[in-house]
Every structure is written in structure tokens, then in C-alpha cells.
Amino acid sequence: MLEKTPFFSAVIPVYNKDPHVARAIRSVLAQTFEDFELLLINDASTDNSLAEMQKFSDPRIRILHRDIPGPGGYAARNLGIREARAEWVAFLDADDE
């Protein structure tokens, strides 16, 4: 069975944003438009960020991993673009909502 392609992919690069990332995720999931996927890019965080991301079980969420953090998050964003299933991509920083 083929999965439906989402209208857009939201990409959140995450590097050591343990205190903030859950709020950012909740803000995306709270949108009234629901035809999206949410890509969380664990950019080699050394804090509890991954555990915070894993608390969410929404089927629209995918967690991707990088072994070495990229300065400024560009490498994590690029990974999100490569893995996005949608034609449209939106970015959100892990400490925003």
C-alpha cells in the first residue's frame, strides 16, 4: 500500500534544545491544517533532546539522525530536504513555535 504524499514537510533541526523542542513540536501538531509530515533532525545532540522528541507518537513524525552536528543547522536542514516526501518544505527552529 502506498502512503499518501503530504502537502508539505515541516523540518525542525535539533541540536541540544531539550528545554524547547517539545514546545516547537506541539506548535506544529496543533495546526488546523493536518496534511503534513514533521521531520525532526537530531543533529548529534548531547543533551536530552532525542528523548524529548521520542515522547511524541504522531504517525506524521519521523526522527532522522546525524552523527556530527553541522554549524548553524544547515546540514540538518539539508538532510530534511533530502528526506522530505512533500514538494513543499517549511523550516522551524527547535526553540520557536
C-alpha positions as CSV (number, residue, x, y, z in Angstrom):
1,M,0.0,0.0,0.0
2,L,1.4,3.4,-1.0
3,E,1.4,6.2,1.6
4,K,-0.3,9.4,0.6
5,T,2.2,12.2,-0.1
6,P,1.8,15.0,2.4
7,F,1.1,18.5,1.2
8,F,4.2,19.9,2.9
9,S,7.1,18.7,5.1
10,A,8.0,20.7,8.2
11,V,11.7,20.3,9.2
12,I,13.0,21.0,12.7
13,P,16.8,20.7,13.1
14,V,17.5,19.9,16.8
15,Y,20.9,20.4,18.5
16,N,20.8,20.5,22.3
17,K,17.3,22.1,22.6
18,D,16.0,19.8,25.3
19,P,14.1,22.7,27.2
20,H,12.4,23.9,24.0
21,V,11.9,21.2,21.4
22,A,8.6,19.8,22.8
23,R,7.0,23.2,22.6
24,A,8.1,23.5,18.9
25,I,6.8,20.1,18.1
26,R,3.5,20.8,19.8
27,S,3.1,24.0,17.9
28,V,3.3,22.1,14.6
29,L,1.0,19.4,15.7
30,A,-1.6,22.0,16.9
31,Q,-2.1,23.4,13.4
32,T,-5.6,23.1,12.0
33,F,-4.2,22.1,8.6
34,E,-3.2,18.5,9.1
35,D,-1.8,17.3,5.7
36,F,1.9,17.4,6.6
37,E,4.8,15.4,7.8
38,L,7.1,16.6,10.6
39,L,10.8,15.7,10.2
40,L,12.8,16.1,13.4
41,I,16.5,16.1,12.7
42,N,18.6,15.1,15.7
43,D,21.8,16.9,14.8
44,A,24.0,14.8,17.2
45,S,22.6,16.4,20.3
46,T,24.4,15.6,23.5
47,D,21.6,16.6,25.9
48,N,18.1,15.0,26.4
49,S,16.7,16.3,23.1
50,L,16.3,12.9,21.5
51,A,14.3,11.6,24.5
52,E,12.1,14.6,24.3
53,M,11.4,14.0,20.6
54,Q,10.7,10.3,21.2
55,K,7.9,11.2,23.6
56,F,5.7,12.0,20.6
57,S,3.9,9.2,18.8
58,D,2.1,11.0,16.0
59,P,2.4,9.0,12.8
60,R,3.3,12.2,10.8
61,I,6.6,12.5,12.7
62,R,9.8,11.0,11.5
63,I,13.1,11.3,13.5
64,L,16.3,11.4,11.5
65,H,19.8,11.4,12.9
66,R,23.2,12.9,12.0
67,D,26.4,11.7,13.7
68,I,28.2,15.1,13.6
69,P,26.4,18.4,14.2
70,G,26.6,20.9,11.4
71,P,27.4,24.5,12.3
72,G,24.2,26.7,12.1
73,G,22.0,23.7,11.4
74,Y,22.4,23.9,7.6
75,A,23.4,20.2,7.3
76,A,20.4,19.1,9.3
77,R,18.1,21.2,7.2
78,N,19.6,19.7,4.0
79,L,19.0,16.2,5.4
80,G,15.4,17.2,6.0
81,I,15.1,18.4,2.4
82,R,16.5,15.2,1.0
83,E,14.2,13.0,3.1
84,A,11.1,15.1,2.7
85,R,8.2,13.4,0.9
86,A,6.3,16.6,0.1
87,E,7.0,19.0,-2.7
88,W,6.9,21.9,-0.3
89,V,9.2,22.3,2.7
90,A,8.9,24.6,5.7
91,F,11.5,25.1,8.4
92,L,11.0,25.8,12.1
93,D,13.8,26.2,14.6
94,A,13.7,23.9,17.6
95,D,13.3,26.9,20.0
96,D,10.5,28.6,18.2
97,E,6.8,27.9,17.8
